[in-house]
Amino acid sequence: MNTRTISRNIVAIAMAALLTLLVFGVSDANAVETTGGSPSKAAVQKPALPTLNVMKKGFTSIKFAITEEGTVSGYHVRFKAKGGVWKSKYITKKIFKVKKAKLNHEYYVKVRAYKLVNGKKLYGPFTRCKHVFNGVKPLKESEITKIWYQSFIHGTKKAGQQRYIMLHDTEAYSGPVNVVEGWKSDNGGTVAAHFVVGRDGKVVQTATMARILHHAGWGGPGNYDAKFGVGSNNGNGKGDDLKGRVAWAGYTSYGMNSYSIGIEMCHVNGQNYTAAQLKSVDRLIALIDKSYGGYGGKIIDHKTWRPSNSDTDANFSAYLKSYQTYRRHAK
């Protein structure tokens, strides 16, 4: 083959190569560029947007499930309590828990996936923030019947003075409205709780949560004011005007009224507590908690403050334990 023929062949090969580049392009947009056998960060597709779902809430941790299309190396989770600061965590499993979560508090969580490329993280986009209330759905104001009566009120709590939610039984077969009407005509209208919950789940409110009402009465015997950290109402009108009080022999503590919200359940000793009633108490406690920034106070029953008192009855003991642990009647 002579020199001229070789030159013509080289030109033909070059033209064919140029034509191929023009037709098919320099590279496939999805191809992996290699340098020393490793993919470059620029050429690897970013992870897709994952999905974040709540698996379990209402306990001391909130559990989430992550679903992802395609292969990823792990996940970057950001989370915070309402009013708190953002925290970050890197995980490789598709299950994530917000640990030490507070009951009846609000949380925000978002997540993005990542791939490891040359030892560095290539991130996909964050999901939208998932807003989670870690508890039961609070009772709405529109679901509460309000019956105000001025003589029920014994004063107004100061900031930080709300520390307890006290549960009572009415020991009467009447519904909430009749119970409240009875309070108006008894003891000069000075005895009342903030809320009454019927066996059908209906709720009546008698005063705002910031008001001091006579529902706890005398505690003890002994210095229960000091035991419960509720100050003292010793007749000097410090937080409670003490109207309508009836002295009990050996009982000297009277501070609980000024530091608590009272909830009466329509119930007679020996009856069951209905599902509708307990659900409303759950939601009412969630409402109280929400009103006080996520925690409305320690939950106790009346006989915790006054051991000689009969309410609530033995049927309620398991519910009370659950309320004190999970702030609802059952786990």
VOBA-1610 file (N, C-alpha, C; in pm, whole numbers, padded with zeros to 5 digits, always signed):
BEGIN
Met+00087-00118+00000Met+00000+00000+00000Met+00090+00123+00000Asn+00063+00220-00090Asn+00149+00336-00098Asn+00108+00442+00001Thr+00190+00543+00011Thr+00170+00650+00111Thr+00040+00725+00089Arg+00005+00748-00037Arg-00119+00821-00066Arg-00240+00744-00018Thr-00238+00613-00039Thr-00352+00530+00005Thr-00367+00533+00156Ile-00252+00523+00228Ile-00255+00526+00376Ile-00313+00657+00424Ser-00274+00766+00364Ser-00325+00899+00404Ser-00474+00907+00385Arg-00522+00854+00267Arg-00668+00858+00243Arg-00742+00777+00349Asn-00685+00662+00393Asn-00751+00579+00496Asn-00757+00649+00631Ile-00647+00717+00667Ile-00644+00791+00794Ile-00749+00900+00795Val-00760+00972+00684Val-00860+01079+00673Val-01000+01021+00684Ala-01023+00907+00620Ala-01156+00844+00625Ala-01192+00802+00767Ile-01093+00744+00840Ile-01119+00701+00978Ile-01150+00822+01066Ala-01075+00932+01049Ala-01096+01053+01128Ala-01233+01112+01101Met-01273+01114+00973Met-01405+01167+00937Met-01516+01082+00997Ala-01496+00950+00998Ala-01598+00860+01056Ala-01611+00884+01206Ala-01496+00904+01272Ala-01499+00929+01418Ala-01569+01060+01448Leu-01540+01164+01366Leu-01604+01295+01385Leu-01753+01286+01364Leu-01796+01211+01261Leu-01939+01194+01233Leu-02009+01125+01349Thr-01943+01025+01409Thr-02002+00954+01523Thr-02026+01048+01641Leu-01928+01136+01666Leu-01941+01232+01777Leu-02053+01329+01752Leu-02066+01372+01625Leu-02171+01467+01593Leu-02310+01406+01609Val-02323+01279+01571Val-02454+01213+01575Val-02493+01173+01717Phe-02398+01114+01792Phe-02432+01055+01922Phe-02392+01142+02041Gly-02320+01249+02020Gly-02280+01336+02130Gly-02150+01289+02192Val-02090+01379+02271Val-01962+01349+02334Val-01977+01244+02441Ser-02088+01250+02524Ser-02107+01153+02633Ser-02253+01140+02665Asp-02290+01032+02727Asp-02426+01009+02777Asp-02441+01088+02907Ala-02548+01166+02920Ala-02566+01250+03039Ala-02572+01168+03166Asn-02612+01043+03155Asn-02625+00959+03273Asn-02505+00866+03292Ala-02405+00880+03204Ala-02289+00792+03214Ala-02207+00827+03336Val-02133+00731+03388Val-02046+00753+03503Val-01907+00784+03450Glu-01858+00902+03485Glu-01724+00944+03446Glu-01625+00878+03540Thr-01518+00823+03488Thr-01424+00751+03573Thr-01288+00817+03573Thr-01227+00815+03691Thr-01089+00860+03708Thr-01023+00759+03799Gly-00937+00681+03744Gly-00873+00579+03826Gly-00973+00475+03875Gly-01083+00454+03802Gly-01180+00350+03838Gly-01289+00396+03933Ser-01291+00523+03980Ser-01391+00572+04075Ser-01483+00671+04007Pro-01616+00667+04036Pro-01709+00763+03975Pro-01687+00903+04031Ser-01702+01005+03946Ser-01691+01142+03994Ser-01823+01186+04052Lys-01821+01280+04150Lys-01941+01330+04217Lys-02036+01397+04119Ala-01978+01464+04020Ala-02060+01539+03926Ala-02141+01448+03837Ala-02092+01326+03810Ala-02158+01238+03715Ala-02259+01144+03778Val-02259+01131+03913Val-02352+01040+03981Val-02483+01113+04009Gln-02594+01050+03980Gln-02724+01111+04008Gln-02746+01128+04158Lys-02801+01242+04197Lys-02833+01265+04338Lys-02947+01173+04381Pro-02953+01137+04510Pro-03063+01053+04558Pro-03198+01124+04539Ala-03299+01044+04518Ala-03434+01098+04502Ala-03489+01145+04636Leu-03599+01218+04630Leu-03667+01265+04752Leu-03728+01146+04825Pro-03691+01121+04952Pro-03750+01009+05026Pro-03888+01045+05080Thr-03953+00947+05140Thr-04083+00968+05205Thr-04068+00939+05354Leu-04129+01025+05437Leu-04119+01012+05583Leu-04257+00994+05641Asn-04279+00884+05714Asn-04410+00855+05773Asn-04396+00825+05923Val-04497+00867+06000Val-04498+00841+06144Val-04549+00699+06168Met-04471+00618+06239Met-04510+00481+06273Met-04576+00474+06411Lys-04524+00551+06507Lys-04573+00543+06644Lys-04544+00674+06716Lys-04643+00724+06789Lys-04625+00846+06866Lys-04706+00837+06995Gly-04693+00939+07078Gly-04768+00941+07204Gly-04695+00873+07318Phe-04566+00853+07302Phe-04486+00788+07406Phe-04360+00870+07429Thr-04261+00812+07494Thr-04138+00885+07523Thr-04043+00888+07403Ser-04085+00832+07292Ser-04012+00846+07166Ser-04114+00845+07052Ile-04075+00907+06940Ile-04160+00908+06820Ile-04086+00830+06713Lys-04154+00734+06652Lys-04091+00645+06556Lys-04136+00678+06414Phe-04037+00689+06322Phe-04062+00723+06183Phe-04009+00614+06090Ala-04074+00598+05976Ala-04027+00507+05871Ala-03989+00589+05749Ile-03876+00553+05687Ile-03827+00622+05568Ile-03836+00526+05450Thr-03895+00571+05341Thr-03896+00492+05218Thr-03820+00568+05110Glu-03745+00494+05030Glu-03656+00555+04933Glu-03652+00472+04806Glu-03656+00537+04690Glu-03640+00468+04562Glu-03493+00474+04522Gly-03440+00362+04484Gly-03300+00358+04443Gly-03209+00322+04559Thr-03082+00311+04527Thr-02982+00272+04627Thr-02916+00396+04686Val-02913+00403+04818Val-02849+00515+04887Val-02757+00460+04995Ser-02671+00545+05047Ser-02578+00504+05153Ser-02633+00529+05293Gly-02721+00628+05305Gly-02776+00660+05437Gly-02866+00781+05430Tyr-02901+00833+05550Tyr-02997+00942+05560Tyr-02949+01046+05661His-02980+01169+05631His-02952+01282+05721His-03087+01333+05772Val-03110+01318+05903Val-03236+01357+05964Val-03215+01484+06046Arg-03306+01578+06034Arg-03306+01698+06118Arg-03439+01703+06194Phe-03433+01738+06322Phe-03555+01738+06403Phe-03542+01838+06517Lys-03658+01882+06567Lys-03659+01972+06682Lys-03797+01972+06746Ala-03802+02007+06874Ala-03928+02034+06941Ala-03970+02177+06907Lys-04099+02203+06913Lys-04147+02339+06885Lys-04079+02437+06980Gly-04020+02542+06924Gly-03951+02641+07005Gly-03808+02604+07038Gly-03765+02482+06999Gly-03629+02436+07027Gly-03536+02461+06910Val-03416+02405+06918Val-03316+02421+06812Val-03309+02292+06730Trp-03270+02305+06605Trp-03258+02190+06517Trp-03143+02101+06560Lys-03166+01970+06556Lys-03062+01872+06582Lys-03047+01784+06458Ser-02928+01729+06438Ser-02903+01644+06321Ser-02858+01505+06364Lys-02895+01407+06281Lys-02850+01270+06303Lys-02833+01201+06169Tyr-02725+01121+06157Tyr-02700+01044+06034Tyr-02725+00896+06065Ile-02808+00834+05983Ile-02844+00694+06005Ile-02833+00618+05874Thr-02821+00486+05884Thr-02819+00401+05765Thr-02945+00314+05756Lys-03017+00299+05869Lys-03141+00222+05868Lys-03257+00310+05824Lys-03367+00246+05785Lys-03484+00320+05739Lys-03584+00347+05852Ile-03541+00329+05976Ile-03622+00358+06094Ile-03550+00465+06176Phe-03623+00567+06216Phe-03564+00674+06296Phe-03653+00704+06416Lys-03591+00728+06533Lys-03665+00763+06654Lys-03618+00897+06710Val-03715+00981+06744Val-03685+01098+06827Val-03693+01049+06971Lys-03579+01035+07036Lys-03576+00980+07171Lys-03600+01091+07275Lys-03643+01048+07392Lys-03673+01140+07503Lys-03772+01247+07460Ala-03868+01206+07378Ala-03973+01299+07335Ala-04069+01326+07450Lys-04114+01447+07459Lys-04208+01485+07565Lys-04351+01465+07517Leu-04434+01411+07604Leu-04573+01387+07568Leu-04649+01518+07552Asn-04741+01517+07457Asn-04825+01633+07426Asn-04743+01757+07393His-04628+01737+07326His-04546+01843+07271His-04544+01828+07119Glu-04511+01936+07050Glu-04505+01935+06904Glu-04360+01920+06857Tyr-04343+01843+06749Tyr-04210+01819+06693Tyr-04211+01839+06541Tyr-04094+01873+06489Tyr-04077+01891+06345Tyr-03960+01802+06300Val-03980+01729+06191Val-03879+01635+06141Val-03874+01643+05989Lys-03751+01636+05934Lys-03733+01626+05789Lys-03611+01539+05762Val-03602+01484+05641Val-03494+01390+05610Val-03453+01404+05464Arg-03326+01374+05437Arg-03277+01364+05300Arg-03182+01245+05292Ala-03173+01187+05174Ala-03084+01071+05153Ala-02949+01120+05099Tyr-02849+01034+05113Tyr-02718+01066+05056Tyr-02651+00940+05001Lys-02560+00963+04905Lys-02474+00857+04851Lys-02329+00895+04882Leu-02247+00796+04907Leu-02105+00820+04928Leu-02033+00812+04793Val-01966+00920+04756Val-01891+00927+04631Val-01750+00974+04663Asn-01654+00887+04638Asn-01514+00919+04671Asn-01498+00960+04817Gly-01576+00895+04904Gly-01565+00922+05047Gly-01641+01045+05093Lys-01711+01111+05001Lys-01789+01230+05037Lys-01937+01206+05015Lys-02020+01279+05091Lys-02166+01261+05082Lys-02225+01348+04972Leu-02300+01284+04883Leu-02376+01355+04781Leu-02522+01350+04823Tyr-02580+01467+04857Tyr-02713+01473+04916Tyr-02822+01491+04811Gly-02938+01434+04841Gly-03059+01464+04768Gly-03135+01574+04841Pro-03256+01607+04799Pro-03333+01716+04863Pro-03396+01670+04996Phe-03419+01766+05084Phe-03491+01740+05209Phe-03641+01725+05180Thr-03706+01638+05257Thr-03852+01632+05255Thr-03907+01760+05319Arg-04032+01786+05300Arg-04098+01896+05372Arg-04104+01859+05520Cys-04102+01958+05607Cys-04107+01932+05751Cys-04237+01861+05787Lys-04224+01750+05860Lys-04343+01680+05910Lys-04369+01730+06051His-04489+01784+06072His-04529+01838+06202His-04603+01729+06278Val-04552+01693+06396Val-04609+01581+06473Val-04644+01628+06613Phe-04768+01606+06653Phe-04808+01629+06792Phe-04795+01496+06865Asn-04706+01490+06962Asn-04674+01363+07028Asn-04774+01332+07140Gly-04896+01303+07101Gly-04999+01271+07199Gly-05133+01255+07131Val-05239+01264+07210Val-05374+01254+07155Val-05418+01391+07105Lys-05519+01392+07023Lys-05570+01516+06967Lys-05639+01598+07076Pro-05595+01722+07099Pro-05657+01802+07206Pro-05804+01830+07179Leu-05881+01841+07284Leu-06022+01877+07273Leu-06032+02019+07216Lys-06125+02042+07127Lys-06145+02175+07071Lys-06234+02257+07163Glu-06213+02387+07163Glu-06296+02477+07244Glu-06443+02465+07203Ser-06467+02442+07075Ser-06604+02430+07024Ser-06675+02305+07075Glu-06597+02209+07129Glu-06655+02086+07181Glu-06687+02095+07331Ile-06664+02212+07390Ile-06684+02230+07533Ile-06799+02327+07558Thr-06893+02289+07644Thr-07001+02378+07686Thr-06954+02458+07806Lys-06970+02590+07801Lys-06922+02676+07909Lys-07040+02727+07992Ile-07030+02703+08122Ile-07130+02754+08216Ile-07054+02828+08326Trp-07050+02961+08315Trp-06975+03042+08410Trp-07063+03082+08529Tyr-07003+03089+08646Tyr-07073+03133+08766Tyr-06970+03199+08857Gln-06987+03327+08884Gln-06885+03405+08951Gln-06844+03351+09088Ser-06938+03295+09164Ser-06904+03249+09299Ser-06813+03126+09299Phe-06800+03060+09183Phe-06705+02948+09174Phe-06560+02996+09189Ile-06533+03121+09153Ile-06396+03171+09141Ile-06344+03222+09275His-06225+03172+09314His-06162+03210+09442His-06032+03288+09421Gly-06003+03329+09302Gly-05880+03404+09275Gly-05823+03367+09140Thr-05705+03420+09109Thr-05638+03395+08981Thr-05494+03349+09007Lys-05455+03245+08938Lys-05318+03194+08954Lys-05217+03291+08893Lys-05101+03294+08954Lys-04991+03371+08898Lys-04916+03283+08797Ala-04829+03345+08720Ala-04749+03271+08622Ala-04667+03163+08692Gly-04671+03043+08636Gly-04595+02931+08693Gly-04662+02861+08808Gln-04784+02903+08843Gln-04851+02848+08960Gln-04931+02721+08929Gln-04957+02691+08800Gln-05030+02570+08764Gln-04935+02451+08766Arg-04955+02354+08858Arg-04862+02243+08875Arg-04929+02105+08876Tyr-05060+02098+08894Tyr-05128+01969+08905Tyr-05259+01969+08826Ile-05294+01850+08775Ile-05427+01823+08720Ile-05487+01717+08810Met-05597+01750+08876Met-05658+01658+08974Met-05787+01599+08918Leu-05796+01465+08924Leu-05913+01393+08873Leu-06005+01354+08989His-06135+01375+08968His-06237+01347+09069His-06349+01263+09010Asp-06427+01201+09097Asp-06558+01145+09063Asp-06665+01235+09124Thr-06777+01251+09053Thr-06886+01334+09106Thr-06965+01262+09215Glu-06961+01126+09212Glu-07044+01045+09303Glu-07191+01081+09289Ala-07231+01103+09165Ala-07371+01135+09136Ala-07406+01080+08999Tyr-07533+01047+08980Tyr-07579+00992+08852Tyr-07610+01101+08750Ser-07603+01227+08790Ser-07638+01338+08702Ser-07534+01358+08592Gly-07578+01421+08484Gly-07487+01460+08378Gly-07415+01589+08412Pro-07319+01631+08328Pro-07237+01748+08358Pro-07315+01877+08386Val-07415+01907+08303Val-07491+02031+08322Val-07562+02030+08457Asn-07627+01918+08491Asn-07698+01909+08619Asn-07602+01916+08737Val-07483+01859+08721Val-07382+01867+08828Val-07345+02012+08854Val-07318+02087+08747Val-07280+02227+08762Val-07394+02309+08822Glu-07515+02285+08776Glu-07631+02357+08831Glu-07646+02326+08980Gly-07616+02203+09021Gly-07621+02166+09162Gly-07516+02238+09243Trp-07398+02256+09186Trp-07292+02330+09256Trp-07335+02474+09281Lys-07408+02532+09189Lys-07450+02671+09204Lys-07536+02691+09329Ser-07616+02592+09360Ser-07710+02606+09472Ser-07660+02543+09601Asp-07541+02483+09598Asp-07487+02415+09716Asp-07367+02490+09771Asn-07353+02496+09901Asn-07239+02562+09965Asn-07222+02707+09921Gly-07333+02773+09891Gly-07326+02912+09847Gly-07260+02927+09711Gly-07253+02817+09636Gly-07193+02822+09502Gly-07043+02839+09505Thr-06979+02793+09612Thr-06833+02814+09626Thr-06751+02690+09589Val-06814+02576+09568Val-06743+02451+09537Val-06764+02415+09391Ala-06655+02394+09317Ala-06665+02357+09176Ala-06529+02311+09125Ala-06530+02234+09019Ala-06408+02200+08945Ala-06412+02273+08812His-06300+02281+08745His-06293+02354+08618His-06370+02285+08507Phe-06368+02150+08508Phe-06433+02074+08401Phe-06513+01958+08460Val-06624+01923+08393Val-06702+01804+08427Val-06718+01724+08299Val-06686+01595+08304Val-06692+01508+08186Val-06801+01403+08206Gly-06899+01403+08117Gly-07011+01310+08127Gly-06974+01170+08080Arg-07062+01077+08108Arg-07040+00939+08067Arg-07052+00922+07916Asp-07117+01020+07852Asp-07127+01019+07706Asp-07012+01095+07641Gly-06919+01146+07722Gly-06804+01217+07669Gly-06820+01367+07658Lys-06941+01418+07686Lys-06962+01563+07676Lys-06894+01634+07793Val-06843+01754+07765Val-06762+01827+07863Val-06822+01964+07889Val-06829+02001+08018Val-06872+02134+08059Val-06755+02200+08132Gln-06733+02328+08102Gln-06628+02405+08169Gln-06694+02515+08251Thr-06642+02536+08374Thr-06705+02633+08464Thr-06623+02760+08483Ala-06496+02760+08446Ala-06410+02878+08459Ala-06285+02857+08375Thr-06215+02964+08346Thr-06090+02951+08272Thr-05988+02876+08357Met-05889+02818+08292Met-05788+02738+08363Met-05705+02822+08460Ala-05697+02951+08434Ala-05616+03039+08519Ala-05686+03072+08651Arg-05812+03040+08663Arg-05887+03071+08785Arg-05863+02966+08893Ile-05869+03010+09017Ile-05860+02920+09133Ile-06001+02881+09175Leu-06028+02751+09178Leu-06159+02700+09220Leu-06140+02606+09340His-06245+02595+09419His-06242+02503+09533His-06286+02365+09484His-06188+02278+09459His-06219+02140+09420His-06134+02041+09499Ala-06016+02084+09541Ala-05926+01995+09615Ala-05952+01998+09765Gly-05985+02117+09817Gly-06014+02131+09961Gly-05892+02103+10047Trp-05919+02048+10164Trp-05813+02021+10261Trp-05733+01897+10222Gly-05601+01904+10242Gly-05513+01791+10217Gly-05447+01744+10345Gly-05406+01620+10346Gly-05338+01569+10466Gly-05403+01440+10516Pro-05392+01410+10645Pro-05340+01498+10750Pro-05188+01513+10743Gly-05140+01618+10805Gly-04999+01650+10798Gly-04977+01770+10709Asn-04852+01806+10688Asn-04819+01923+10608Asn-04811+01885+10461Tyr-04927+01869+10397Tyr-04931+01832+10256Tyr-04897+01950+10165Asp-04911+02073+10214Asp-04867+02187+10134Asp-04719+02175+10102Ala-04640+02143+10203Ala-04496+02128+10183Ala-04466+02003+10100Lys-04537+01894+10126Lys-04515+01769+10054Lys-04536+01785+09904Phe-04637+01862+09865Phe-04672+01879+09724Phe-04615+02008+09665Gly-04547+02088+09747Gly-04487+02210+09697Gly-04586+02310+09644Val-04698+02328+09717Val-04805+02415+09669Val-04824+02540+09755Gly-04721+02578+09830Gly-04736+02699+09910Gly-04836+02679+10021Ser-04895+02786+10068Ser-04989+02776+10179Ser-05097+02881+10168Asn-05219+02842+10193Asn-05329+02936+10209Asn-05376+02923+10354Asn-05327+03011+10438Asn-05348+02997+10580Asn-05451+03095+10637Gly-05540+03141+10551Gly-05640+03236+10596Gly-05605+03379+10565Asn-05488+03402+10507Asn-05447+03538+10473Asn-05482+03576+10329Gly-05552+03486+10261Gly-05597+03517+10125Gly-05488+03516+10022Lys-05381+03438+10043Lys-05271+03434+09948Lys-05306+03340+09832Gly-05369+03393+09730Gly-05403+03314+09612Gly-05541+03254+09615Asp-05602+03245+09732Asp-05735+03184+09745Asp-05808+03262+09853Asp-05930+03308+09822Asp-06003+03388+09921Asp-06060+03302+10035Leu-06053+03168+10019Leu-06095+03072+10122Leu-06243+03078+10157Lys-06324+03137+10072Lys-06468+03140+10099Lys-06526+03000+10090Gly-06617+02969+10181Gly-06687+02843+10178Gly-06609+02726+10232Arg-06491+02749+10286Arg-06411+02637+10337Arg-06473+02584+10466Val-06460+02456+10487Val-06508+02389+10609Val-06390+02316+10671Ala-06353+02354+10793Ala-06235+02296+10856Ala-06253+02147+10884Trp-06144+02071+10863Trp-06142+01930+10895Trp-06044+01909+11009Ala-06083+01835+11109Ala-05995+01810+11224Ala-05867+01739+11180Gly-05753+01796+11212Gly-05626+01737+11177Gly-05576+01770+11039Tyr-05657+01839+10959Tyr-05618+01876+10823Tyr-05586+02025+10820Thr-05463+02059+10787Thr-05422+02199+10789Thr-05375+02252+10653Ser-05358+02165+10556Ser-05307+02206+10424Ser-05422+02244+10333Tyr-05406+02357+10262Tyr-05515+02405+10177Tyr-05462+02467+10046Gly-05334+02443+10017Gly-05274+02512+09904Gly-05305+02458+09766Met-05354+02334+09756Met-05369+02269+09625Met-05463+02343+09532Asn-05570+02403+09585Asn-05664+02475+09498Asn-05594+02579+09411Ser-05493+02644+09468Ser-05427+02755+09398Ser-05324+02708+09296Tyr-05298+02577+09288Tyr-05194+02524+09201Tyr-05244+02412+09110Ser-05375+02403+09092Ser-05427+02288+09018Ser-05550+02321+08935Ile-05577+02231+08842Ile-05700+02232+08763Ile-05777+02105+08799Gly-05904+02119+08827Gly-05986+02004+08865Gly-06072+01954+08752Ile-06073+01820+08734Ile-06160+01754+08635Ile-06248+01655+08709Glu-06377+01673+08701Glu-06475+01580+08761Glu-06529+01488+08653Met-06532+01357+08682Met-06592+01260+08592Met-06725+01214+08651Cys-06829+01215+08571Cys-06960+01170+08619Cys-06953+01019+08643His-06954+00982+08770His-06929+00843+08805His-06972+00817+08948Val-07031+00700+08969Val-07069+00654+09103Val-06987+00531+09135Asn-06943+00518+09258Asn-06859+00408+09301Asn-06915+00273+09254Gly-06832+00193+09188Gly-06875+00063+09138Gly-06909+00061+08990Gln-06937+00178+08932Gln-06961+00186+08788Gln-06831+00169+08710Asn-06845+00138+08582Asn-06729+00144+08494Asn-06707+00288+08450Tyr-06591+00315+08394Tyr-06564+00443+08329Tyr-06578+00419+08180Thr-06666+00490+08114Thr-06698+00459+07975Thr-06584+00499+07881Ala-06580+00434+07764Ala-06477+00464+07663Ala-06487+00609+07617Ala-06611+00658+07597Ala-06631+00796+07552Ala-06582+00895+07658Gln-06608+00863+07783Gln-06566+00950+07893Gln-06414+00955+07904Leu-06350+00840+07900Leu-06205+00835+07912Leu-06137+00903+07793Lys-06193+00887+07675Lys-06136+00953+07557Lys-06143+01105+07572Ser-06256+01155+07625Ser-06269+01299+07646Ser-06173+01349+07752Val-06150+01269+07857Val-06051+01308+07959Val-05912+01313+07896Asp-05879+01215+07811Asp-05751+01215+07739Asp-05733+01346+07662Arg-05834+01380+07585Arg-05827+01497+07498Arg-05829+01627+07579Leu-05898+01624+07692Leu-05901+01742+07780Leu-05764+01766+07842Ile-05699+01660+07887Ile-05563+01674+07941Ile-05468+01726+07833Ala-05485+01677+07709Ala-05403+01727+07598Ala-05427+01876+07575Leu-05552+01920+07591Leu-05584+02063+07576Leu-05518+02145+07687Ile-05524+02095+07810Ile-05461+02165+07923Ile-05311+02173+07899Asp-05251+02062+07858Asp-05108+02062+07829Asp-05073+02163+07721Lys-05151+02165+07615Lys-05126+02259+07506Lys-05135+02403+07555Ser-05231+02430+07643Ser-05251+02566+07695Ser-05134+02612+07780Tyr-05059+02516+07836Tyr-04946+02550+07921Tyr-04812+02510+07857Gly-04808+02521+07725Gly-04682+02501+07654Gly-04638+02357+07642Gly-04730+02262+07656Gly-04699+02120+07640Gly-04706+02040+07767Tyr-04712+02107+07883Tyr-04720+02034+08011Tyr-04802+02116+08109Gly-04920+02061+08146Gly-05010+02132+08234Gly-05000+02093+08379Gly-04908+02003+08411Gly-04890+01965+08550Gly-04900+01815+08573Lys-04853+01771+08689Lys-04858+01631+08727Lys-05004+01588+08747Ile-05038+01467+08700Ile-05175+01417+08711Ile-05189+01333+08838Ile-05285+01370+08921Ile-05314+01296+09044Ile-05465+01281+09057Asp-05510+01192+09145Asp-05653+01188+09177Asp-05672+01255+09313His-05799+01276+09350His-05829+01353+09470His-05774+01288+09597Lys-05781+01157+09603Lys-05737+01092+09726Lys-05584+01090+09742Thr-05511+01125+09635Thr-05367+01143+09650Thr-05340+01264+09741Trp-05424+01364+09730Trp-05414+01485+09813Trp-05485+01467+09947Arg-05598+01400+09943Arg-05674+01374+10066Arg-05702+01223+10074Pro-05614+01146+10139Pro-05626+01000+10141Pro-05758+00948+10196Ser-05826+01025+10279Ser-05954+00980+10335Ser-06068+00992+10235Asn-06043+01053+10119Asn-06148+01074+10019Asn-06174+00945+09942Ser-06297+00925+09899Ser-06335+00800+09831Ser-06309+00802+09681Asp-06309+00922+09617Asp-06293+00920+09472Asp-06146+00937+09436Thr-06101+00883+09327Thr-06171+00792+09236Thr-06171+00650+09292Asp-06255+00559+09234Asp-06262+00426+09295Asp-06155+00332+09240Ala-06157+00207+09289Ala-06051+00110+09255Ala-06044+00081+09105Asn-06158+00093+09035Asn-06160+00068+08891Asn-06072+00165+08813Phe-06038+00277+08877Phe-05965+00380+08806Phe-05813+00370+08825Ser-05767+00283+08913Ser-05625+00280+08949Ser-05534+00254+08829Ala-05572+00161+08741Ala-05490+00131+08623Ala-05489+00249+08527Tyr-05604+00315+08515Tyr-05610+00433+08428Tyr-05522+00545+08482Leu-05526+00565+08614Leu-05446+00671+08674Leu-05297+00647+08649Lys-05254+00524+08663Lys-05113+00491+08639Lys-05074+00523+08495Ser-05162+00491+08400Ser-05137+00520+08260Ser-05136+00670+08235Tyr-05229+00743+08299Tyr-05231+00889+08285Tyr-05100+00949+08334Gln-05049+00898+08442Gln-04927+00954+08499Gln-04804+00921+08414Thr-04810+00810+08338Thr-04698+00770+08253Thr-04712+00825+08111Tyr-04832+00812+08052Tyr-04852+00845+07911Tyr-04947+00961+07888Arg-05007+01014+07998Arg-05102+01125+07989Arg-05224+01089+07905Arg-05263+00963+07910Arg-05388+00912+07852Arg-05424+00785+07926His-05546+00738+07911His-05596+00632+08001His-05538+00494+07971Ala-05484+00475+07851Ala-05428+00343+07816Ala-05308+00362+07726Lys-05215+00268+07734Lys-05093+00275+07652Lys-05128+00258+07506
//
